[in-house]
Amino acid sequence: MAGLMIAVTVLAVVLVLGIGFGARFLTPGEVWAGLVDSGSPSYRIVHEMRLPRTLLGLVVGLALGLAGAIMQALTRNPLADPGLLGINAGASAAVASAAALLGIGTFSGWVWFAMTGAAVVTALVYAVGGGRAATPARLALAGAALNAALYSYVSAVMLADTASIEKMRFWTVGSLASADFRTLRQVTPFILAGVLIALATARPLNALSLGDDAARALGARPGVIRALVIVAITLLCGAATAACGPIVFVGLLIPHLVRPLTGPDLRWLLPYTAVLSPVLLVGADVLGRVLGSPGELQVGVVTAILGGPLFLYLVRAAK
């Protein structure tokens, strides 16, 4: 419990940094004044730009981290991640189709396509990877193949429609730059539902890790558990991708960093992941603003740079 409180404190510090850093740096005192005092010079900067961006990073980071943790538990694949297994690519392909072919350009329209794409690819990767007999290698290969095909499709759609390129230029690499309270209000119910389902599956997934027969002996229903996990992944990844675009490695990195602290018990691993995943995403966003000043590096680029070396290390360690 003490470790979780420390993690919450770190998250609070990173959220303050997320609001403070930008074209104009705000001290913690200015951040506080901007939050509570409508007459403060920093009030407009905080409420119109920094606060929605930081809060969106909070909920999207939480969503991607939890999705990665329950994917790793369900597939028993330590390299499972919504980005690496093609889930984000499925959501991206559906959103690109909606934008280019149907002219849909808002989150409220994109989210349904994103969740449909995420659900289809989640089921497809699990089926192609072997279902219950899936191995980490087969899942990784199935995900990599679908990833390549779907992102090629997204590129083709955007190149064929210049209006879509302009509309989705930053979205395709994963960005928090266009965050606003409207998007935040729309994405939160989907992510909240996914979070509740994910947390509810912690104990059943612990039982399922012992095998289907042992799980049944403990009173769990493997088929229902798998269905609930797929629903949770669909809600979490679909909503997060519709809001910010495809962001990789958050769901891979944090569960691996947390596991030495909590062990494999998902009743502890999931809460720690839920707290520390936003630390990574908001921290990457702050880092992108610092390194890219006076412009910025999009958060999806920063997480890819940070996550690539660790992914290679994990692949090597898994041999």
C-alpha positions in Angstrom: 0.0 0.0 0.0 2.9 2.4 0.8 4.3 1.8 -2.7 0.9 2.6 -4.3 0.8 5.9 -2.3 4.2 6.8 -3.6 3.1 6.1 -7.1 0.1 8.3 -6.6 2.4 11.1 -5.4 4.6 10.7 -8.4 1.5 10.9 -10.7 0.4 14.1 -8.9 3.9 15.7 -9.5 3.8 14.7 -13.2 0.4 16.1 -13.7 1.6 19.5 -12.2 4.5 19.4 -14.7 2.1 18.6 -17.5 0.2 21.7 -16.7 3.3 23.8 -16.1 5.4 23.1 -19.2 4.6 24.7 -22.6 5.4 27.7 -24.7 5.3 29.6 -21.4 6.5 27.9 -18.3 4.2 28.1 -15.3 5.5 27.7 -11.7 3.6 25.5 -9.3 2.1 28.6 -7.8 0.9 29.9 -11.2 -0.5 26.4 -11.9 -2.5 26.6 -8.7 -3.7 30.1 -9.3 -4.7 29.1 -12.9 -6.7 26.3 -11.5 -8.7 28.1 -8.9 -8.5 31.9 -9.6 -10.5 33.1 -12.7 -8.7 36.4 -12.4 -5.2 34.9 -12.7 -3.2 35.7 -15.8 -2.6 31.9 -16.1 -6.3 30.9 -15.8 -6.9 30.9 -19.6 -3.7 29.1 -20.4 -4.5 26.4 -17.8 -8.1 25.8 -18.5 -8.1 26.2 -22.3 -4.8 24.4 -23.2 -2.9 22.7 -20.4 -5.5 21.1 -18.2 -7.6 19.3 -20.9 -4.4 18.0 -22.5 -3.0 16.7 -19.2 -6.3 15.1 -18.1 -6.6 13.4 -21.5 -3.1 12.1 -21.1 -4.2 10.8 -17.7 -7.2 8.8 -18.9 -5.6 7.6 -22.1 -2.4 6.5 -20.3 -4.6 4.6 -17.8 -6.5 3.0 -20.6 -3.5 1.8 -22.6 -1.7 0.5 -19.5 -4.6 -1.5 -18.2 -5.3 -2.9 -21.7 -1.7 -4.1 -22.0 -1.7 -5.7 -18.6 -4.9 -7.7 -19.1 -3.8 -8.6 -22.7 -0.5 -10.1 -21.2 -2.5 -12.0 -18.6 -5.1 -13.3 -21.1 -2.6 -14.4 -23.8 0.2 -15.3 -21.3 2.4 -13.4 -23.6 4.8 -11.0 -21.9 5.2 -9.0 -25.1 1.5 -8.3 -25.6 0.7 -4.7 -26.2 -2.3 -3.0 -28.0 0.2 -1.4 -30.4 2.4 -4.4 -31.1 -0.5 -6.9 -31.5 -2.4 -4.7 -34.0 -5.3 -3.5 -31.8 -4.4 0.1 -32.2 -3.8 -0.4 -35.9 -7.3 -1.9 -36.3 -8.8 1.1 -34.5 -6.7 3.5 -36.7 -7.8 1.8 -39.9 -11.4 2.1 -39.0 -11.0 5.8 -38.1 -9.1 6.5 -41.3 -11.9 4.9 -43.3 -14.5 6.9 -41.5 -12.6 10.1 -42.1 -11.7 9.6 -45.7 -14.7 7.6 -47.0 -17.6 9.0 -44.9 -16.2 12.5 -44.1 -16.5 11.9 -40.3 -14.2 14.3 -38.5 -15.2 14.3 -34.8 -14.4 12.0 -31.8 -18.1 11.2 -31.4 -18.2 9.8 -34.8 -14.7 8.1 -34.8 -15.1 6.3 -31.5 -17.7 3.8 -32.7 -15.5 2.9 -35.7 -12.4 2.7 -33.5 -14.0 0.3 -31.1 -15.3 -1.8 -34.0 -11.9 -2.0 -35.5 -10.2 -2.8 -32.2 -12.8 -5.6 -31.4 -12.3 -7.2 -34.9 -8.5 -7.2 -34.7 -8.5 -8.4 -31.1 -10.6 -11.4 -32.0 -8.7 -12.0 -35.2 -5.2 -11.9 -33.6 -6.4 -14.2 -30.8 -7.9 -16.6 -33.4 -5.0 -16.6 -35.9 -2.6 -16.9 -33.0 -4.2 -20.2 -32.0 -6.9 -19.3 -29.5 -6.5 -21.1 -26.3 -3.4 -22.9 -27.6 -1.8 -19.5 -28.6 1.9 -19.1 -28.0 3.6 -15.8 -27.5 5.5 -16.2 -30.8 2.3 -17.0 -32.8 0.5 -14.0 -31.3 3.4 -11.7 -32.0 3.6 -12.9 -35.6 -0.1 -12.5 -36.1 -0.1 -9.1 -34.6 3.0 -7.9 -36.6 1.4 -9.1 -39.9 -1.9 -7.3 -39.2 -0.1 -4.2 -37.9 1.9 -3.9 -41.2 -1.2 -4.5 -43.4 -3.4 -2.1 -41.5 -0.9 0.7 -41.2 -0.2 0.3 -44.9 -3.9 0.7 -45.5 -4.1 3.8 -43.3 -1.2 5.4 -45.3 -2.8 4.5 -48.6 -6.1 6.1 -47.5 -4.5 9.3 -46.4 -2.3 9.6 -49.5 -5.4 9.3 -51.6 -7.3 12.0 -49.7 -5.3 15.2 -49.1 -8.1 16.5 -46.8 -7.7 13.5 -44.6 -3.9 14.1 -44.4 -4.4 17.6 -43.0 -7.2 16.5 -40.6 -5.2 13.5 -39.2 -1.6 14.7 -39.6 -0.8 14.6 -35.9 -3.4 12.0 -34.9 -1.7 9.3 -36.9 1.5 9.5 -34.8 -0.3 9.7 -31.5 -0.9 13.2 -30.1 -2.4 15.1 -27.2 -2.0 18.5 -28.9 -5.6 18.9 -30.0 -7.1 17.9 -26.6 -10.1 19.8 -25.3 -12.7 19.3 -22.6 -15.3 18.1 -25.2 -13.1 15.2 -26.2 -12.3 14.5 -22.6 -16.0 14.3 -21.6 -16.8 12.0 -24.6 -13.9 9.6 -24.1 -14.2 9.3 -20.3 -17.3 7.1 -20.1 -15.9 4.5 -22.5 -12.6 4.3 -20.7 -14.3 4.3 -17.3 -16.4 1.3 -18.4 -13.3 -0.5 -19.7 -11.4 0.2 -16.4 -14.3 -1.2 -14.3 -14.4 -4.4 -16.4 -10.7 -4.8 -16.4 -10.4 -4.4 -12.6 -13.3 -6.9 -12.2 -11.4 -9.5 -14.2 -8.3 -9.4 -11.9 -9.3 -12.3 -9.7 -10.7 -14.5 -12.5 -7.6 -13.9 -14.6 -5.5 -15.0 -11.7 -7.4 -18.2 -11.7 -7.2 -18.6 -15.5 -3.4 -18.3 -15.4 -3.5 -21.8 -13.7 -5.2 -23.3 -16.7 -8.9 -23.7 -17.8 -9.5 -26.8 -15.6 -8.0 -25.3 -12.5 -10.0 -22.1 -13.2 -13.2 -24.0 -13.4 -12.4 -25.8 -10.2 -12.0 -22.4 -8.5 -15.4 -21.3 -9.8 -14.3 -19.2 -12.7 -15.8 -19.5 -16.2 -13.0 -19.2 -18.8 -15.2 -18.4 -21.8 -16.9 -15.5 -19.9 -13.6 -14.2 -18.6 -12.1 -14.1 -22.1 -15.2 -12.4 -23.5 -15.0 -9.7 -20.7 -11.4 -9.1 -21.3 -12.0 -8.6 -25.0 -14.8 -6.2 -24.3 -12.5 -4.3 -21.9 -9.7 -4.1 -24.4 -12.1 -2.9 -27.1 -13.4 -0.1 -24.9 -10.0 1.0 -23.6 -8.1 0.8 -26.9 -10.9 2.0 -29.1 -11.6 5.1 -27.1 -8.0 5.9 -26.5 -7.1 5.6 -30.2 -10.1 7.6 -31.3 -9.1 10.4 -29.0 -5.3 10.6 -29.5 -4.3 8.3 -32.3 -2.2 5.1 -32.0 0.3 5.3 -29.1 2.5 2.3 -28.6 4.6 0.7 -25.8 2.6 2.2 -22.8 0.8 -1.1 -22.3 4.1 -3.1 -22.7 6.4 -1.0 -20.5 4.4 -0.3 -17.4 3.2 -3.9 -16.5 6.8 -5.1 -16.9 8.2 -2.3 -14.7 5.4 -3.0 -12.1 5.6 -6.8 -12.0 8.9 -7.0 -9.9 7.1 -4.9 -7.3 3.7 -6.7 -7.2 4.4 -10.1 -8.5 1.9 -11.7 -11.0 -1.1 -11.0 -8.8 -3.4 -8.8 -10.9 -5.2 -7.5 -7.9 -2.1 -5.5 -7.2 -0.6 -5.3 -10.7 -3.6 -3.6 -12.2 -3.9 -0.7 -9.7 -0.2 0.0 -9.9 -0.4 0.0 -13.7 -3.4 2.3 -13.6 -1.5 4.8 -11.6 1.9 4.6 -13.3 0.8 4.4 -17.0 -0.4 8.0 -17.0 3.0 8.9 -15.4 4.7 7.5 -18.6 2.3 9.1 -21.1 2.1 12.6 -19.5 5.8 12.5 -18.7 6.5 11.6 -22.4 4.3 14.5 -23.4 6.2 16.9 -21.2 9.5 15.5 -22.5 8.3 16.1 -26.1 7.5 19.7 -25.3 10.9 20.3 -23.7 13.0 18.5 -26.4 11.0 20.0 -29.3 10.9 23.6 -28.0 9.9 26.0 -29.4 7.7 23.4 -31.1 7.1 19.9 -29.7 7.5 16.2 -30.4 4.3 14.3 -30.5 3.8 12.0 -27.5 3.5 8.9 -29.8 6.9 9.6 -31.1 8.4 10.0 -27.7 6.9 6.7 -26.3 8.1 4.9 -29.4 11.7 6.2 -28.8 11.5 5.2 -25.1 9.8 1.9 -25.7 11.9 0.6 -28.6 15.1 -0.3 -26.7 13.1 -1.9 -23.8 11.1 -4.0 -26.3 14.4 -5.3 -27.8 15.7 -6.1 -24.3 12.5 -8.0 -23.5 12.6 -10.0 -26.8 16.2 -10.9 -26.0 15.4 -11.8 -22.4 12.5 -14.0 -23.6 14.8 -16.3 -25.5 
